[in-house]
Amino acid sequence: MPDGRLLLAEEFPDTGTISPETLGGTPVTLHLFVTDADATYRRALNTGASALMPPTDAFWGDRHAQIIDPSGHRWSMSTRRKDLSGCDMAERGERWRQEHGNPTSPGQVPGTMTQGDQ
């Protein structure tokens, strides 16, 4: 399947297919590795998604972003920028936590947006 292309369908309540929006949210994040996280993020916003986290260079070596699609599904997308060893990743993660604290939701990560902020 080419770079991040999926078939999504609307709700069909008669068959038990309902959206996270109907359920009041989702505990699940669907993650895609894509060729260009910035372009995929912009394409998602242009087709009706809401911004959760704009593309950011993450401490673990990826360019990373998050959105909520119109049905309420949470998606994250990444483009690998640098392969890191486990030690390098742990060191970068600890440095990030020292600088930013330990957020408990995407909206608490500095520079990110919550669903209502766009």
C-alpha positions in Angstrom: 0.0 0.0 0.0 1.6 3.4 -1.0 2.5 5.9 1.6 -0.3 6.2 4.2 -3.3 5.5 1.9 -6.1 3.8 3.7 -9.8 3.3 3.0 -12.0 4.9 5.6 -15.7 4.7 5.8 -18.4 6.5 7.6 -20.6 5.0 10.4 -23.0 2.2 9.7 -24.8 1.9 13.1 -27.1 -0.9 11.9 -24.0 -3.1 11.5 -22.3 -2.0 14.7 -19.8 0.2 12.9 -19.7 3.4 14.9 -17.2 6.2 15.2 -15.1 7.3 18.2 -17.1 10.6 18.0 -20.3 8.6 18.8 -18.5 6.9 21.6 -17.2 10.2 23.1 -13.6 9.8 22.0 -11.0 7.1 21.5 -8.2 5.6 23.6 -6.4 4.5 20.4 -3.9 6.3 18.2 -3.3 4.9 14.7 0.3 5.5 13.7 1.8 5.7 10.2 5.3 6.0 9.0 5.2 8.2 5.9 7.7 9.6 3.4 6.9 13.2 4.4 5.1 13.9 7.8 4.7 17.6 7.0 2.9 17.0 3.7 0.8 14.2 5.1 -0.2 16.5 8.0 -1.2 19.3 5.7 -3.1 16.9 3.5 -5.1 15.7 6.5 -5.9 19.2 7.6 -7.0 20.1 4.1 -9.4 17.2 4.0 -11.1 18.0 7.3 -8.9 16.7 10.1 -8.2 18.8 13.3 -4.7 19.6 14.5 -3.5 18.0 17.7 0.3 18.3 17.3 1.9 20.1 14.4 5.0 18.5 12.7 7.8 18.6 15.2 11.4 17.1 15.3 10.9 14.6 18.1 13.7 13.6 20.5 13.5 10.0 19.3 14.7 11.0 15.8 11.4 11.3 13.9 9.5 14.2 12.4 6.2 13.6 14.2 2.6 15.0 14.1 -0.9 14.1 15.3 -4.4 14.8 14.1 -8.0 13.8 14.8 -10.0 12.8 11.7 -13.6 14.0 11.1 -14.9 10.8 12.6 -12.9 11.2 15.8 -10.0 8.8 15.1 -6.6 9.9 16.4 -3.7 9.5 14.0 0.0 10.1 14.4 2.5 10.2 11.6 6.2 10.1 11.5 9.1 10.4 9.1 12.3 8.8 10.3 15.0 11.5 10.3 17.7 9.7 12.4 18.2 6.2 13.7 19.3 6.4 17.3 20.7 3.8 19.6 18.7 2.9 22.7 21.2 4.8 24.9 21.0 7.9 22.7 17.2 7.8 22.7 17.1 7.4 26.5 19.5 10.3 27.0 17.5 12.6 24.6 14.3 11.6 26.3 15.6 12.4 29.7 17.0 15.8 28.5 13.6 16.6 27.0 11.7 15.7 30.3 14.1 17.8 32.3 13.4 20.8 30.0 9.6 20.2 29.5 8.4 18.1 32.4 6.5 14.9 32.0 3.2 15.8 30.2 0.2 13.5 30.5 -1.5 14.4 27.2 -0.5 15.7 23.8 -2.0 19.1 24.6 0.5 19.6 27.4 3.5 19.2 25.2 4.9 22.6 24.5 4.2 23.8 21.0 1.2 21.4 20.5 -2.5 22.2 20.2 -5.5 20.7 21.7 -8.5 19.8 19.4 -10.2 23.2 20.1 -7.1 25.4 19.5 -6.9 25.3 15.7 
